[in-house]
């Protein structure tokens, strides 16, 4: 009937039901207008899309809450670090109980703050010591020049020239050593390695000492030694050691070189006052002197042995004072290859 009516193509059978009537059994059909009712597929799609959106929203909310709770200790640590960085580096971050990522992060940051504090103190001490060392020769120069300018007719210009030259050389050496230390701290010292006949470098330094000083320089114990290193750095290391020996020697400096257990060993001995070997490690620290007044008057900067130790370490070795029957002996131990 529907198929033959004007509603053909518009009505669709939804359900058919067999019923009993006083006149007998009959079939009841239900129809819906297919042109206006939404399709089942579209309804299901809309339902599942809405459900997916709700699930995503709930999941995002739960993640936001969980991340917020997890990051709260990290944010607390961040604020604490920011406050310490702009204030007192001696303060530390409270370490939470347990052994989770947050507590390990706090421990690591405290270790970093400790290193930063140590570096800051070292930098302040270095600046203070450098300022003091620079002030001393400058004060001497200015006082000498001022006295000569005040009464030029009575000035001993030979003495003035001598003082100016001596203090000028001292300033030059100090600035050079300060520049070295700054470059070393910044990692700017490059080591250009080649085969070096170190005994030749020692003999060259001995000839310089004989020409520049009135000391007896003994090289009878210098044996041929060769190593893989930077000849320029090795020359500077040996120069600093011998100049330190010259400042304290009475009459003799003895240079020695030999191989020992795969290392090159160089020893510089002077017949001056003995150094206390047990406490001699401090002499390799910056601006530390065995005899402050004597070293200053003889041109010491307090950085020479620091540079010696640094160069020896760059060649896989070390520098140290060793026991001797008289005088002082500084031993350099360098890796051959």
PADRENKE-281391 format. One record per residue (C-alpha): residue number from 1; residue in three letters; z, x, y. Coordinates in steps of 0.1 Angstrom, whole numbers, plus 5000, padded with zeros to 4 digits. Each point is the difference from the previous one (the first is absolute). Example, Ala and Ser with C-alpha at 12.3 -4.5 7.8 and 13.67 -1.06 7.14 Angstrom:
marfi i: 1	aa: ALA	w: 5078	u: 5123	v: 4955
marfi i: 2	aa: SER	w: 4993	u: 5014	v: 5034
//
This chain:
marfi i: 1	aa: UNK	w: 5000	u: 5000	v: 5000
marfi i: 2	aa: UNK	w: 5009	u: 5028	v: 5024
marfi i: 3	aa: UNK	w: 4969	u: 5019	v: 4991
marfi i: 4	aa: UNK	w: 4979	u: 4969	v: 5009
marfi i: 5	aa: UNK	w: 5019	u: 4991	v: 5032
marfi i: 6	aa: UNK	w: 4997	u: 5014	v: 5035
marfi i: 7	aa: UNK	w: 5030	u: 5022	v: 4993
marfi i: 8	aa: UNK	w: 4981	u: 5021	v: 4975
marfi i: 9	aa: UNK	w: 5006	u: 5037	v: 5006
marfi i: 10	aa: UNK	w: 5031	u: 4993	v: 5022
marfi i: 11	aa: UNK	w: 5026	u: 4987	v: 4975
marfi i: 12	aa: UNK	w: 5012	u: 5021	v: 4971
marfi i: 13	aa: UNK	w: 5020	u: 4989	v: 4970
marfi i: 14	aa: UNK	w: 5036	u: 5012	v: 5003
marfi i: 15	aa: UNK	w: 5015	u: 4983	v: 4969
marfi i: 16	aa: UNK	w: 4993	u: 4973	v: 4974
marfi i: 17	aa: UNK	w: 5027	u: 4979	v: 4983
marfi i: 18	aa: UNK	w: 4998	u: 4975	v: 4971
marfi i: 19	aa: UNK	w: 5021	u: 4969	v: 5006
marfi i: 20	aa: UNK	w: 5006	u: 4967	v: 4983
marfi i: 21	aa: UNK	w: 4994	u: 4967	v: 5019
marfi i: 22	aa: UNK	w: 5004	u: 4963	v: 4990
marfi i: 23	aa: UNK	w: 4963	u: 5000	v: 4995
marfi i: 24	aa: UNK	w: 5000	u: 5031	v: 4979
marfi i: 25	aa: UNK	w: 4999	u: 5038	v: 5005
marfi i: 26	aa: UNK	w: 4984	u: 5015	v: 5031
marfi i: 27	aa: UNK	w: 4994	u: 5034	v: 5015
marfi i: 28	aa: UNK	w: 5013	u: 5007	v: 5036
marfi i: 29	aa: UNK	w: 4982	u: 5028	v: 5019
marfi i: 30	aa: UNK	w: 5014	u: 5017	v: 5031
marfi i: 31	aa: UNK	w: 4976	u: 5016	v: 5025
marfi i: 32	aa: UNK	w: 5004	u: 5022	v: 5030
marfi i: 33	aa: UNK	w: 4977	u: 5008	v: 5028
marfi i: 34	aa: UNK	w: 4986	u: 5034	v: 4993
marfi i: 35	aa: UNK	w: 4985	u: 5004	v: 5034
marfi i: 36	aa: UNK	w: 5034	u: 5001	v: 5017
marfi i: 37	aa: UNK	w: 5026	u: 5013	v: 4975
marfi i: 38	aa: UNK	w: 5005	u: 5038	v: 4998
marfi i: 39	aa: UNK	w: 4990	u: 5017	v: 4969
marfi i: 40	aa: UNK	w: 5027	u: 5011	v: 4975
marfi i: 41	aa: UNK	w: 4988	u: 5036	v: 5002
marfi i: 42	aa: UNK	w: 5005	u: 5001	v: 5038
marfi i: 43	aa: UNK	w: 5034	u: 4984	v: 4998
marfi i: 44	aa: UNK	w: 5011	u: 5025	v: 4974
marfi i: 45	aa: UNK	w: 4986	u: 5029	v: 5021
marfi i: 46	aa: UNK	w: 5019	u: 4989	v: 5030
marfi i: 47	aa: UNK	w: 5031	u: 4996	v: 4981
marfi i: 48	aa: UNK	w: 4999	u: 5035	v: 4984
marfi i: 49	aa: UNK	w: 4990	u: 5015	v: 5034
marfi i: 50	aa: UNK	w: 5030	u: 4985	v: 5017
marfi i: 51	aa: UNK	w: 5022	u: 5011	v: 4971
marfi i: 52	aa: UNK	w: 4987	u: 5036	v: 5003
marfi i: 53	aa: UNK	w: 5005	u: 5001	v: 5037
marfi i: 54	aa: UNK	w: 5036	u: 4988	v: 4996
marfi i: 55	aa: UNK	w: 5006	u: 5026	v: 4973
marfi i: 56	aa: UNK	w: 4986	u: 5028	v: 5022
marfi i: 57	aa: UNK	w: 5022	u: 4988	v: 5029
marfi i: 58	aa: UNK	w: 5031	u: 4999	v: 4978
marfi i: 59	aa: UNK	w: 4992	u: 5035	v: 4985
marfi i: 60	aa: UNK	w: 4994	u: 5015	v: 5035
marfi i: 61	aa: UNK	w: 5033	u: 4986	v: 5012
marfi i: 62	aa: UNK	w: 5018	u: 5014	v: 4970
marfi i: 63	aa: UNK	w: 4984	u: 5034	v: 5004
marfi i: 64	aa: UNK	w: 5008	u: 5001	v: 5037
marfi i: 65	aa: UNK	w: 5036	u: 4992	v: 4993
marfi i: 66	aa: UNK	w: 5002	u: 5026	v: 4971
marfi i: 67	aa: UNK	w: 4983	u: 5027	v: 5021
marfi i: 68	aa: UNK	w: 5022	u: 4993	v: 5029
marfi i: 69	aa: UNK	w: 5032	u: 5003	v: 4979
marfi i: 70	aa: UNK	w: 4987	u: 5032	v: 4984
marfi i: 71	aa: UNK	w: 4989	u: 5016	v: 5033
marfi i: 72	aa: UNK	w: 5032	u: 4991	v: 5019
marfi i: 73	aa: UNK	w: 5018	u: 5033	v: 4988
marfi i: 74	aa: UNK	w: 4968	u: 5020	v: 5009
marfi i: 75	aa: UNK	w: 4999	u: 4985	v: 5034
marfi i: 76	aa: UNK	w: 5037	u: 5008	v: 5005
marfi i: 77	aa: UNK	w: 4993	u: 5036	v: 4990
marfi i: 78	aa: UNK	w: 4970	u: 5001	v: 5023
marfi i: 79	aa: UNK	w: 5021	u: 4989	v: 5030
marfi i: 80	aa: UNK	w: 5027	u: 5025	v: 4991
marfi i: 81	aa: UNK	w: 4975	u: 5029	v: 4998
marfi i: 82	aa: UNK	w: 4985	u: 4990	v: 5033
marfi i: 83	aa: UNK	w: 5035	u: 5000	v: 5016
marfi i: 84	aa: UNK	w: 5009	u: 5034	v: 4985
marfi i: 85	aa: UNK	w: 4966	u: 5015	v: 5010
marfi i: 86	aa: UNK	w: 5006	u: 4991	v: 5037
marfi i: 87	aa: UNK	w: 5036	u: 5010	v: 4999
marfi i: 88	aa: UNK	w: 5023	u: 5022	v: 4979
marfi i: 89	aa: UNK	w: 4982	u: 5016	v: 4971
marfi i: 90	aa: UNK	w: 5034	u: 5007	v: 4983
marfi i: 91	aa: UNK	w: 5004	u: 4964	v: 4991
marfi i: 92	aa: UNK	w: 4988	u: 4987	v: 4966
marfi i: 93	aa: UNK	w: 4988	u: 4968	v: 4984
marfi i: 94	aa: UNK	w: 5025	u: 4981	v: 4978
marfi i: 95	aa: UNK	w: 4988	u: 5002	v: 4964
marfi i: 96	aa: UNK	w: 5000	u: 4967	v: 4982
marfi i: 97	aa: UNK	w: 5018	u: 4998	v: 4966
marfi i: 98	aa: UNK	w: 4978	u: 5003	v: 4969
marfi i: 99	aa: UNK	w: 4970	u: 5021	v: 4991
marfi i: 100	aa: UNK	w: 4971	u: 4979	v: 5012
marfi i: 101	aa: UNK	w: 4971	u: 5009	v: 5023
marfi i: 102	aa: UNK	w: 5020	u: 4991	v: 5031
marfi i: 103	aa: UNK	w: 5029	u: 5023	v: 4992
marfi i: 104	aa: UNK	w: 4977	u: 5028	v: 4990
marfi i: 105	aa: UNK	w: 4981	u: 4995	v: 5032
marfi i: 106	aa: UNK	w: 5032	u: 5003	v: 5020
marfi i: 107	aa: UNK	w: 5010	u: 5032	v: 4982
marfi i: 108	aa: UNK	w: 4965	u: 5015	v: 5007
marfi i: 109	aa: UNK	w: 5002	u: 4990	v: 5037
marfi i: 110	aa: UNK	w: 5035	u: 5015	v: 5003
marfi i: 111	aa: UNK	w: 4987	u: 5033	v: 4986
marfi i: 112	aa: UNK	w: 4971	u: 4999	v: 5025
marfi i: 113	aa: UNK	w: 5024	u: 4993	v: 5028
marfi i: 114	aa: UNK	w: 5021	u: 5030	v: 4989
marfi i: 115	aa: UNK	w: 4969	u: 5023	v: 5001
marfi i: 116	aa: UNK	w: 4991	u: 4986	v: 5034
marfi i: 117	aa: UNK	w: 5035	u: 5006	v: 5013
marfi i: 118	aa: UNK	w: 4999	u: 5036	v: 4987
marfi i: 119	aa: UNK	w: 4966	u: 5006	v: 5015
marfi i: 120	aa: UNK	w: 5011	u: 4985	v: 5033
marfi i: 121	aa: UNK	w: 5031	u: 5022	v: 5001
marfi i: 122	aa: UNK	w: 4980	u: 5031	v: 4991
marfi i: 123	aa: UNK	w: 4975	u: 4992	v: 5027
marfi i: 124	aa: UNK	w: 5027	u: 4996	v: 5026
marfi i: 125	aa: UNK	w: 5017	u: 5032	v: 4989
marfi i: 126	aa: UNK	w: 4967	u: 5018	v: 5000
marfi i: 127	aa: UNK	w: 4992	u: 4989	v: 5036
marfi i: 128	aa: UNK	w: 5035	u: 5009	v: 5012
marfi i: 129	aa: UNK	w: 4998	u: 5035	v: 4984
marfi i: 130	aa: UNK	w: 4965	u: 5006	v: 5012
marfi i: 131	aa: UNK	w: 5010	u: 4990	v: 5035
marfi i: 132	aa: UNK	w: 5030	u: 5024	v: 4999
marfi i: 133	aa: UNK	w: 4979	u: 5028	v: 4987
marfi i: 134	aa: UNK	w: 4973	u: 4995	v: 5026
marfi i: 135	aa: UNK	w: 5027	u: 4998	v: 5028
marfi i: 136	aa: UNK	w: 5015	u: 5034	v: 4992
marfi i: 137	aa: UNK	w: 4969	u: 5022	v: 5008
marfi i: 138	aa: UNK	w: 4990	u: 4978	v: 5028
marfi i: 139	aa: UNK	w: 5034	u: 5003	v: 5016
marfi i: 140	aa: UNK	w: 4998	u: 5038	v: 4997
marfi i: 141	aa: UNK	w: 4965	u: 5001	v: 5014
marfi i: 142	aa: UNK	w: 5009	u: 4978	v: 5030
marfi i: 143	aa: UNK	w: 5032	u: 5019	v: 5007
marfi i: 144	aa: UNK	w: 4982	u: 5034	v: 4999
marfi i: 145	aa: UNK	w: 4972	u: 4988	v: 5023
marfi i: 146	aa: UNK	w: 5024	u: 4983	v: 5024
marfi i: 147	aa: UNK	w: 5021	u: 5032	v: 5004
marfi i: 148	aa: UNK	w: 4969	u: 5021	v: 5006
marfi i: 149	aa: UNK	w: 4986	u: 4974	v: 5025
marfi i: 150	aa: UNK	w: 5033	u: 4999	v: 5019
marfi i: 151	aa: UNK	w: 5001	u: 5037	v: 5006
marfi i: 152	aa: UNK	w: 4966	u: 5015	v: 4992
marfi i: 153	aa: UNK	w: 5006	u: 5033	v: 5017
marfi i: 154	aa: UNK	w: 5031	u: 5006	v: 4977
marfi i: 155	aa: UNK	w: 4985	u: 4986	v: 4968
marfi i: 156	aa: UNK	w: 4993	u: 5022	v: 4970
marfi i: 157	aa: UNK	w: 4964	u: 4988	v: 4994
marfi i: 158	aa: UNK	w: 4998	u: 5020	v: 4968
marfi i: 159	aa: UNK	w: 5029	u: 4982	v: 4986
marfi i: 160	aa: UNK	w: 4987	u: 4966	v: 5013
marfi i: 161	aa: UNK	w: 4967	u: 5007	v: 4982
marfi i: 162	aa: UNK	w: 5018	u: 5009	v: 4968
marfi i: 163	aa: UNK	w: 5021	u: 4969	v: 5000
marfi i: 164	aa: UNK	w: 4971	u: 4977	v: 5008
marfi i: 165	aa: UNK	w: 4979	u: 5015	v: 4973
marfi i: 166	aa: UNK	w: 5028	u: 4999	v: 4974
marfi i: 167	aa: UNK	w: 5009	u: 4964	v: 5008
marfi i: 168	aa: UNK	w: 4963	u: 4990	v: 5002
marfi i: 169	aa: UNK	w: 4994	u: 5014	v: 4965
marfi i: 170	aa: UNK	w: 5031	u: 4982	v: 4988
marfi i: 171	aa: UNK	w: 4987	u: 4967	v: 5014
marfi i: 172	aa: UNK	w: 4966	u: 5006	v: 4985
marfi i: 173	aa: UNK	w: 5016	u: 5007	v: 4965
marfi i: 174	aa: UNK	w: 5022	u: 4969	v: 5003
marfi i: 175	aa: UNK	w: 4971	u: 4977	v: 5010
marfi i: 176	aa: UNK	w: 4979	u: 5014	v: 4972
marfi i: 177	aa: UNK	w: 5028	u: 4994	v: 4975
marfi i: 178	aa: UNK	w: 5006	u: 4965	v: 5013
marfi i: 179	aa: UNK	w: 4964	u: 4992	v: 4997
marfi i: 180	aa: UNK	w: 5000	u: 5012	v: 4964
marfi i: 181	aa: UNK	w: 5030	u: 4978	v: 4992
marfi i: 182	aa: UNK	w: 4984	u: 4970	v: 5016
marfi i: 183	aa: UNK	w: 4968	u: 5005	v: 4981
marfi i: 184	aa: UNK	w: 5019	u: 5005	v: 4967
marfi i: 185	aa: UNK	w: 5019	u: 4968	v: 5005
marfi i: 186	aa: UNK	w: 4968	u: 4981	v: 5006
marfi i: 187	aa: UNK	w: 4983	u: 5016	v: 4970
marfi i: 188	aa: UNK	w: 4976	u: 5019	v: 5021
marfi i: 189	aa: UNK	w: 5003	u: 5034	v: 4984
marfi i: 190	aa: UNK	w: 4971	u: 5006	v: 4977
marfi i: 191	aa: UNK	w: 5001	u: 5027	v: 4973
marfi i: 192	aa: UNK	w: 4966	u: 5018	v: 4994
marfi i: 193	aa: UNK	w: 5005	u: 5018	v: 4967
marfi i: 194	aa: UNK	w: 4983	u: 5032	v: 4990
marfi i: 195	aa: UNK	w: 5009	u: 5031	v: 4980
marfi i: 196	aa: UNK	w: 5023	u: 5022	v: 5022
marfi i: 197	aa: UNK	w: 5011	u: 5035	v: 4994
marfi i: 198	aa: UNK	w: 5034	u: 4995	v: 5014
marfi i: 199	aa: UNK	w: 5009	u: 5037	v: 4997
marfi i: 200	aa: UNK	w: 4973	u: 5007	v: 5026
marfi i: 201	aa: UNK	w: 5016	u: 4974	v: 5023
marfi i: 202	aa: UNK	w: 5034	u: 5016	v: 4996
marfi i: 203	aa: UNK	w: 4986	u: 5035	v: 5008
marfi i: 204	aa: UNK	w: 4983	u: 4986	v: 5031
marfi i: 205	aa: UNK	w: 5032	u: 4985	v: 5012
marfi i: 206	aa: UNK	w: 5019	u: 5032	v: 4993
marfi i: 207	aa: UNK	w: 4975	u: 5019	v: 5022
marfi i: 208	aa: UNK	w: 5006	u: 4975	v: 5028
marfi i: 209	aa: UNK	w: 5038	u: 5005	v: 4997
marfi i: 210	aa: UNK	w: 4997	u: 5038	v: 5001
marfi i: 211	aa: UNK	w: 4979	u: 4997	v: 5032
marfi i: 212	aa: UNK	w: 5022	u: 4973	v: 5017
marfi i: 213	aa: UNK	w: 5035	u: 5012	v: 4991
marfi i: 214	aa: UNK	w: 5019	u: 5032	v: 4995
marfi i: 215	aa: UNK	w: 5011	u: 4990	v: 4966
marfi i: 216	aa: UNK	w: 4993	u: 5017	v: 4967
marfi i: 217	aa: UNK	w: 4978	u: 4977	v: 4979
marfi i: 218	aa: UNK	w: 5000	u: 5008	v: 4963
marfi i: 219	aa: UNK	w: 4971	u: 4987	v: 4978
marfi i: 220	aa: UNK	w: 5005	u: 5023	v: 4970
marfi i: 221	aa: UNK	w: 5009	u: 4970	v: 4978
marfi i: 222	aa: UNK	w: 4970	u: 4979	v: 5009
marfi i: 223	aa: UNK	w: 4980	u: 4994	v: 4969
marfi i: 224	aa: UNK	w: 4965	u: 4985	v: 4999
marfi i: 225	aa: UNK	w: 5004	u: 4962	v: 4998
marfi i: 226	aa: UNK	w: 4973	u: 4973	v: 5003
marfi i: 227	aa: UNK	w: 5004	u: 4963	v: 5003
marfi i: 228	aa: UNK	w: 4980	u: 4969	v: 5009
marfi i: 229	aa: UNK	w: 5010	u: 4989	v: 5035
marfi i: 230	aa: UNK	w: 4992	u: 4997	v: 5037
marfi i: 231	aa: UNK	w: 4999	u: 5035	v: 5014
marfi i: 232	aa: UNK	w: 5007	u: 4988	v: 5036
marfi i: 233	aa: UNK	w: 5031	u: 4981	v: 4989
marfi i: 234	aa: UNK	w: 5012	u: 5029	v: 4979
marfi i: 235	aa: UNK	w: 4996	u: 5024	v: 5029
marfi i: 236	aa: UNK	w: 5021	u: 4976	v: 5022
marfi i: 237	aa: UNK	w: 5027	u: 4997	v: 4973
marfi i: 238	aa: UNK	w: 5003	u: 5037	v: 4996
marfi i: 239	aa: UNK	w: 4999	u: 5006	v: 5038
marfi i: 240	aa: UNK	w: 5029	u: 4976	v: 5005
marfi i: 241	aa: UNK	w: 5021	u: 5016	v: 4972
marfi i: 242	aa: UNK	w: 4994	u: 5035	v: 5013
marfi i: 243	aa: UNK	w: 5008	u: 4990	v: 5036
marfi i: 244	aa: UNK	w: 5032	u: 4985	v: 4989
marfi i: 245	aa: UNK	w: 5008	u: 5032	v: 4982
marfi i: 246	aa: UNK	w: 4992	u: 5021	v: 5031
marfi i: 247	aa: UNK	w: 5025	u: 4980	v: 5020
marfi i: 248	aa: UNK	w: 5029	u: 5010	v: 4977
marfi i: 249	aa: UNK	w: 4989	u: 5034	v: 4986
marfi i: 250	aa: UNK	w: 5019	u: 5031	v: 5010
marfi i: 251	aa: UNK	w: 4974	u: 5026	v: 4991
marfi i: 252	aa: UNK	w: 4981	u: 4990	v: 4968
marfi i: 253	aa: UNK	w: 4979	u: 4972	v: 4986
marfi i: 254	aa: UNK	w: 4988	u: 5001	v: 4965
marfi i: 255	aa: UNK	w: 4971	u: 4979	v: 4986
marfi i: 256	aa: UNK	w: 4996	u: 4993	v: 4963
marfi i: 257	aa: UNK	w: 4975	u: 4981	v: 4979
marfi i: 258	aa: UNK	w: 4996	u: 4994	v: 4962
marfi i: 259	aa: UNK	w: 4991	u: 4975	v: 4974
marfi i: 260	aa: UNK	w: 5028	u: 4981	v: 4982
marfi i: 261	aa: UNK	w: 4994	u: 4972	v: 4974
marfi i: 262	aa: UNK	w: 4967	u: 4990	v: 5014
marfi i: 263	aa: UNK	w: 5011	u: 5000	v: 5036
marfi i: 264	aa: UNK	w: 4994	u: 5024	v: 5028
marfi i: 265	aa: UNK	w: 5033	u: 5012	v: 5015
marfi i: 266	aa: UNK	w: 5003	u: 5016	v: 5034
marfi i: 267	aa: UNK	w: 5034	u: 5013	v: 5013
marfi i: 268	aa: UNK	w: 5007	u: 5011	v: 5036
marfi i: 269	aa: UNK	w: 5032	u: 5020	v: 5003
marfi i: 270	aa: UNK	w: 5017	u: 5012	v: 5032
marfi i: 271	aa: UNK	w: 5031	u: 5023	v: 5003
marfi i: 272	aa: UNK	w: 5017	u: 4977	v: 5026
marfi i: 273	aa: UNK	w: 5030	u: 4978	v: 4996
marfi i: 274	aa: UNK	w: 5001	u: 4981	v: 4967
marfi i: 275	aa: UNK	w: 4993	u: 4963	v: 4998
marfi i: 276	aa: UNK	w: 5024	u: 4977	v: 4981
marfi i: 277	aa: UNK	w: 4976	u: 4990	v: 4971
marfi i: 278	aa: UNK	w: 5022	u: 4970	v: 4990
marfi i: 279	aa: UNK	w: 4994	u: 4983	v: 5034
marfi i: 280	aa: UNK	w: 4966	u: 5015	v: 5008
marfi i: 281	aa: UNK	w: 4981	u: 4968	v: 4992
marfi i: 282	aa: UNK	w: 5009	u: 4987	v: 5034
marfi i: 283	aa: UNK	w: 4981	u: 5028	v: 5016
marfi i: 284	aa: UNK	w: 4967	u: 4984	v: 4989
marfi i: 285	aa: UNK	w: 5009	u: 4969	v: 5020
marfi i: 286	aa: UNK	w: 4986	u: 4994	v: 5035
marfi i: 287	aa: UNK	w: 5016	u: 5018	v: 5029
marfi i: 288	aa: UNK	w: 5027	u: 5016	v: 4978
marfi i: 289	aa: UNK	w: 5008	u: 5037	v: 5005
marfi i: 290	aa: UNK	w: 5022	u: 5024	v: 4983
marfi i: 291	aa: UNK	w: 5011	u: 5014	v: 5034
marfi i: 292	aa: UNK	w: 4990	u: 4976	v: 5028
marfi i: 293	aa: UNK	w: 5005	u: 5023	v: 5030
marfi i: 294	aa: UNK	w: 4985	u: 5030	v: 4984
marfi i: 295	aa: UNK	w: 4969	u: 4981	v: 4987
marfi i: 296	aa: UNK	w: 4994	u: 4985	v: 5034
marfi i: 297	aa: UNK	w: 5002	u: 5032	v: 5018
marfi i: 298	aa: UNK	w: 4976	u: 5017	v: 4976
marfi i: 299	aa: UNK	w: 4974	u: 4972	v: 5002
marfi i: 300	aa: UNK	w: 5009	u: 4978	v: 4970
marfi i: 301	aa: UNK	w: 4990	u: 4963	v: 5002
marfi i: 302	aa: UNK	w: 5021	u: 4987	v: 4971
marfi i: 303	aa: UNK	w: 4968	u: 4987	v: 4983
marfi i: 304	aa: UNK	w: 4986	u: 5031	v: 4984
marfi i: 305	aa: UNK	w: 5017	u: 4997	v: 4966
marfi i: 306	aa: UNK	w: 4993	u: 4962	v: 5000
marfi i: 307	aa: UNK	w: 4963	u: 5009	v: 5002
marfi i: 308	aa: UNK	w: 5004	u: 5027	v: 4973
marfi i: 309	aa: UNK	w: 5016	u: 4974	v: 4977
marfi i: 310	aa: UNK	w: 4972	u: 4975	v: 5007
marfi i: 311	aa: UNK	w: 4972	u: 5025	v: 4993
marfi i: 312	aa: UNK	w: 5017	u: 5012	v: 4968
marfi i: 313	aa: UNK	w: 5003	u: 4964	v: 4988
marfi i: 314	aa: UNK	w: 4963	u: 4994	v: 5008
marfi i: 315	aa: UNK	w: 4992	u: 5029	v: 4976
marfi i: 316	aa: UNK	w: 5022	u: 4986	v: 4972
marfi i: 317	aa: UNK	w: 5029	u: 5023	v: 5007
marfi i: 318	aa: UNK	w: 5032	u: 5004	v: 5020
marfi i: 319	aa: UNK	w: 5018	u: 5022	v: 5024
marfi i: 320	aa: UNK	w: 5037	u: 5011	v: 4996
marfi i: 321	aa: UNK	w: 5024	u: 5027	v: 5008
marfi i: 322	aa: UNK	w: 5012	u: 5019	v: 4970
marfi i: 323	aa: UNK	w: 5031	u: 5022	v: 4993
marfi i: 324	aa: UNK	w: 4997	u: 5037	v: 5008
marfi i: 325	aa: UNK	w: 5024	u: 5029	v: 5001
marfi i: 326	aa: UNK	w: 4995	u: 5005	v: 5038
marfi i: 327	aa: UNK	w: 4980	u: 4984	v: 5027
marfi i: 328	aa: UNK	w: 4980	u: 4968	v: 4996
marfi i: 329	aa: UNK	w: 4971	u: 4993	v: 4976
marfi i: 330	aa: UNK	w: 4978	u: 4969	v: 5004
marfi i: 331	aa: UNK	w: 4979	u: 4992	v: 4969
marfi i: 332	aa: UNK	w: 4967	u: 4981	v: 5000
marfi i: 333	aa: UNK	w: 4989	u: 4986	v: 4966
marfi i: 334	aa: UNK	w: 4964	u: 4987	v: 4999
marfi i: 335	aa: UNK	w: 4979	u: 4985	v: 4973
marfi i: 336	aa: UNK	w: 4970	u: 5022	v: 4990
marfi i: 337	aa: UNK	w: 4975	u: 4972	v: 4992
//
